[in-house]
Amino acid sequence: MLGPWGSRLAGAAAAALAAAAGWAAPLPRLGGVTVQAWAVAVAEPDGRILTRGEGAAELDSEGRPIRPFGPRTPLRVASISKVVVALAVLRLADQGRLGLDDDVSLWLGWPLRHPYHPDRPIRVRHLLAHTAALSDAGGYVVPLGTDLRSYLSSASFSAHPPGEVFDYANLGSVVLATVIERVTGERFDRAAQRLVLKPLGIRACFNWSGCPAGFARRGAVLHRPSSHGGWTAEADAERPPAGCPVRLGPGTSCQDLERYVPGTNGGLFSPQGGLRISVAELARLGRAVLVNQGRFLKTTTHAALFGAQPILAHGAGPETDRRLFRAWSEGGLHCLSGTGAADGDQPLSPRPTAGCGHLGDAYGVKAALVMDPKTGTVRAQAVLGSPEPPPQGRVSAFAALEEALFALAPTAPPAER
């Protein structure tokens, strides 16, 4: 049975069609476990982008591959999306439309204050650096018809005053997206295109909205193991060609945004994790950021983007990984320490891994974007779900399959776009 947009073929019939078309392959193994797919892309200092990947972009319910996956297959890259949010904020700052030291309340149009520390303003730079004392305990998926102000509660804040403790919170991206909407008067998904993706020449979108023709049709379906031993589609089983900025839940229809007022709930467009982009294009994005110093961003802003600062104190948020999160930049990027020390953020220890970017981890995807301004190299990678619990890495806080992926060297240029 065809899905409502004709993007899926069912079960064994689809697998048979794939085999008839000359493509049939077992699922790959990585880091000791079977995975749906993986890909890596490296942008070299001379501009070449080398890629490598294998696996399935979609599976039937029995785990049989339907479509091949590769470095050019678009997928949801989870929290790497926050890089685009940060770049949009920095672009607005460069244009003089907001200041990083501004009290966020000035842009929201209502007072955002910690209930236990109301005298401490929450600043834009606090949100970029995850020091805003926000917490995901109160949730961060604000539904259509609810504004951000009424959604927040005392559970939306951690125990610490703003500006003192690093506590990773997806909610911060929702607030930043709402600020972006208030400043620009545009929906976040459209503002991200205008401020970041189009100027850099990047084919990507939030929630499949605004992407080129055929982009969504090629996208990866993210799966998880089902209770009966097969696989269940967990995200992007349906990919409408025109995009779907907002759904009320899995399997629901796209929502009419005719009455939506930008600046009331930027979280509708999944700023914390909804970017759809291929691994090869993610490497291109990283390189475009590196080489456009003084053009895309002012020179001082570019320096702040890669200005890593050690994290001196960690909060107790569920995603605040003390081993992985060792340094963050003033511009909102997660920076790897580059020490080569074991049992931390160095997946190739004792070989150093340095650079800034972000990690992504959701719906079975484990992804990374690492931009190294010292070498001019960018690495992007992603591995899709496994039916087996991924074992812990041997030398770091990363999973074993992530360590294995970091160790893989791509050799082939990407296919034509």
N, C-alpha and C positions, 0 to 999 in steps of 0.2 A: 504494500500500500504506500502510495506516495504521500509525503508530508505536505502541508498546506502551501509550501513554496517550491515543491518539486526538488528539494535539496537532498532528499534521502531516498535510497532504495532499500528494501527490506531484506534482512536475513540472508539465507542461503542463496537466494536468487541474485542478490547483489554480489556476493562472493563469487558465484559462478560467472557473472558478467565480467568481473575483474580478471578472473583467470582466463576467460575467453579473449580478453583484450591483451593478453600477454603479460599481465602483472599478477603474480601470486608469490608471496614470500612469508616465511614464518616470522613471528614477532622477534625483534632483536633482544639480546641480553646485554646488560650494562651493570657493572658493579655487583655482579653475582646474582642479579634478578632479571626476570623477563619484564620488558617495558613495552608500552604501546608504540613509542617512537622516541627519537632523539635527533637533535641537530645542533651544530656549532658553526659559527661564522667569525672570522677574524679579519678586521680591516687593518691592513698593513700601512706603515707610514707613507709608502709610495702611492696609496690609493687603491691598491688591489684588494679585493675581498675574496678570501678563500673560504670554502664551505665544505661541509660533510654532514651526512645524516642518513637515516634509514627508519623504517617502520611504517605504521599505518595512520593515515589521517582520520580514519573512521573504521569501526568494527561492527560486526553484527552481534546479536545477543549471545552468540556462542564464542565470541572472541576471534572470529575469522576476519582477516583484513578485507576491507571493501575498496579503499582508495589509498594510494601511497602517500607518505609524508616525506617532506624534504625541507631544506633550508628556506625555500620560497613559499612554504605553506603558512598562511596566516593562522594565528592562534591567540587565545587570551593569555597574556603574559603576566597576569596578576599584579603584584605590587611594583613591578618595573614601571607601571603606569604613572607612578608618583613622580618619575623623572619629568614627564611632560607637564604635570601640574607645577612642579618647581620652575621649569623653564618659562611657563606662561607667566608666573608671578614675577620672575626676574625681568622678563621683557616689559611688563607693565611698570616695574620700578625704574628700568632704564628710560622709559618714556616719560617719567615724572608723574605717572598717574596714581601711584601709591608709594609708600615708603616702608622699608623693611622694619623700621622701628615704630611704625604706626600702631596704635591701639586698634585691634581688629574691630572693636565696637564701632569705630568711626565709619568703617565701610559696610558693616552689616546693617547699620541703621537702628540697632538696639544693643543694649549692654550685654556683652559676653563676659561674665565674671565667675571666678571660682567661688562657690558658695561659702567656703571656709577661709578664703583669702580674697575678699572683695576689693581690697585696696591695691592689689597687684594686677596691673593690666596684662592682658594676653596680647602679645605683639605678633606681627606677621612673621618675624624671624623665629619666634618660638615655635610656630606651627611647622615651619620648614625643618627645624632641627629636632622635632619631637620633644620639646621641653615646655610645652604649653600646659602641662598637667591635665591633659585630657585622657580619658579612658574609654576603651571599647566595651566596658562592662554594661553600659547602658544601651549598647547597640550603635550601629552606624549606617544601617540601611533605612533611610527615611522614605517612606512610601509616598507615591503620588497623592496629592490632596492634603499632605501634612507639611507644614513649614518647619524649617530647622529649629527655629526659636522654640516652638511648642514641643518639639521632639526631645530636646535636651532635658536632662534631669540631674539630680545630685549624683546618680550613678555614672554620669558622663565625665566625671572628674576623678583624678587620683588623689592621694592624700597629701601630695606635695604642693608647695606654692609654685606658680608659673615661673619659668626661667631658671630653675635650680637642678632638676633631675631629668635625665633622659628616660622617657617611657614611650615606647613605640605605640602609636594609636592610629588606626585607619580613619578615625573620626576627624583627625586633623586635616586630611585631604578633602573631606566633605566640607569642612568650614572654608578651606582655601578656595575650593571650586565655587562656593557661594559668594565669596569675596570677589573672585574673578567675574562672576556674573554681574554683581552690583557695580563694579567698576566699568565693565564694557557694555552692559545692557544686553548681552547675548547669552543664550544657553551655553553651558560649559562645553558641550561637545563641539559646538560651532566655534567658540572662542579658541579652543585648543587647536582646531584646524587653522584658523587665521593667524594666531600668534606664533605657533610652533611648527606644526607639521607641514603646512604649505610653504612657508619661507625656507624650510630646510629641504624641500622636495621629497618628503617622505610619504610613502603609501601606507597609511594606517588610519585608524579611527577608533572612537569609543562606542561600544555596543553596536558595532557594524554600521553606525550612522555616518554618512558622508564619505564612505569608501568608494573606490572606483568600481565600475561595472565588472561583475564576475569575481570580485574579491571575496565576498561572503560565501559564494558557492564553493570556492576552493578551500574554505576554512576548515580547521581541524575540529573534530568533535572530541570533547574530553570525557573519558570514561572512568568508571570505578568498578571494581569487582562486585558482582551481585551475590546474594546469599546462596544461590543454587550452583555457584561455580562458574557462571558466565560473566558477562559484562553488562553494565547499565550506563547509558549516556547520562552524564552529570551536567554538562554545560555545552551549549551551542549545537545541540542536535538539530535545531531549526535555525536557519540563517537567512532571514528575508533579504532579498537582493537590495531593497531600498534602505536597509538598516532598521533597527528597532531600538531606539534610545531607551525606552522604558517598558518593562513588564512588571506586573504585580506579583509574579511568581513563576516557577518553572511550568512550561506548557501553556501559559496564559497568552492572550493575544497582545499585540502592540497597542499601547495606549495613545489616545488622542491628546496632544499637548497644546491644542489651540488656546486653551485658557491658562496655560502655565505662565507665571510671571517670573522671568529670570531674576535671580538674587534672593529667592525664597528657599530654594532647596537644590543646590548644585549637586548633591549626592545622587540625584536621579540618574545621572549619566555615568555612574561607577568610576569616579576619578581615582578611587583607591586601588582599582584593579581591573577595569574594563577595557583597557587598550587592546585592540586586535592588530597584530603586526607579525610579520615573519621574522625569523631569526636573522636572515640575511639583511632585511630592511632595518632591523634593530641595530645591527653593526653599522649600517650606513648612517643611521641617526646619530650614533655615538661619534662617528668620524666627522660628520657635519658640524657637530657641536665643538669638537676639538679644533678644526681648521678654520672656523669662522670667528675666531677671537678678534674682537674689535669691530665686528660687523653684525653678526646675529646678536651678540651680547657685547656690551662695553668691556674694555680690557679689564677694568677693575672688577666688574661683575663676573667676568669669566674666571678671574683669579679666585674670587670668593666661592664660585661653584666648585672649585677643586681645592679649596682651602681646608684641608682636613684638620679637625680639632679632636683631641682625645676625649672620650666620654669619661668623665670623672666619677659620676654616680649614676647608678641604674635604679629605675623603679621596679615595681613588681607586676607589671602588665604581663598577660599571658604570652605575648609575642615579643617581649623584651628579652632577647637572648643575649646574656652577658658574654658568652663565648664568641658569638658571631659579631655582635655590635660593639666594636672597639673604638671607632672614630666616625664622625659625621662632619659634613662640610657646612659652612655658613650658607651655602646656596641650596641645601636640602638633599645632598647625595650621601649615600652610605659609602664610606671609604675603607678599603682593606688596608690593614696595617703595614703590609710589606715586610714584616720582620722575618718570615720564614719559620717562626716558632710553632711548635706542635700544640695541639689541643686548643685551637682557637679558630681564627678566620683565615688560616693559610692552608688551602686544600692540597697544595703540592709540597708541603713541608718535608724537608728543610729548604726547598727552593722557594724563594720569596714570590708572593703574588701581590702586586700593588695596583692602585688605581681607584677611581670612584665611579659610582653608578647606583645600582640597586639590585636586590634579589627579589624573586617572585616565588610564591609557594601557595597554591590554591587549586582545588579540583584535581589533585594528582600531579599538576605541573610543578616542576622545580626549575626555575630559570634564573639567569644572571646576565647583567650587563656591566662590564668593567671597562672604563675608559682610563687610559694611562697617559697623562699629558707629558710625562718625561720621555717615554719611548715613542709616543704618537700612535700607539697600538690600541685597538678596541676589540674586545672579545664579547660575543653574545652567544648564549646557549640556552637550550631548553630540553628537558626530558619529560615525556608524558607518562601517565600512570602505570602502576605495576600491580599485578594480582597478589604479589607477595609484599609483606612489610619490608621496606628498604632498610637494610642493616646500617648501623652507625658507621661513619667513616673511620678509617684507621688512624689518621693523623690530625684530624680537625673536627670542628663542630658540624661540618657538612655531612650529609649522608654519603654512604660509600659510592652510590651511583653518581653523585655530584662530583666527588673526587675523581672518579673514572672519566667523567665528561671533561673536567678541567684538564686532564692529562692528554686528551685526544688532540692531535694536530690536524687541522683541515688542510687539504691539498688542492681541491678543485675550485675553479671559479664558479660562481652561481650561474644558473641558466638565465636566458634572456628574460627580462621583465615583461 
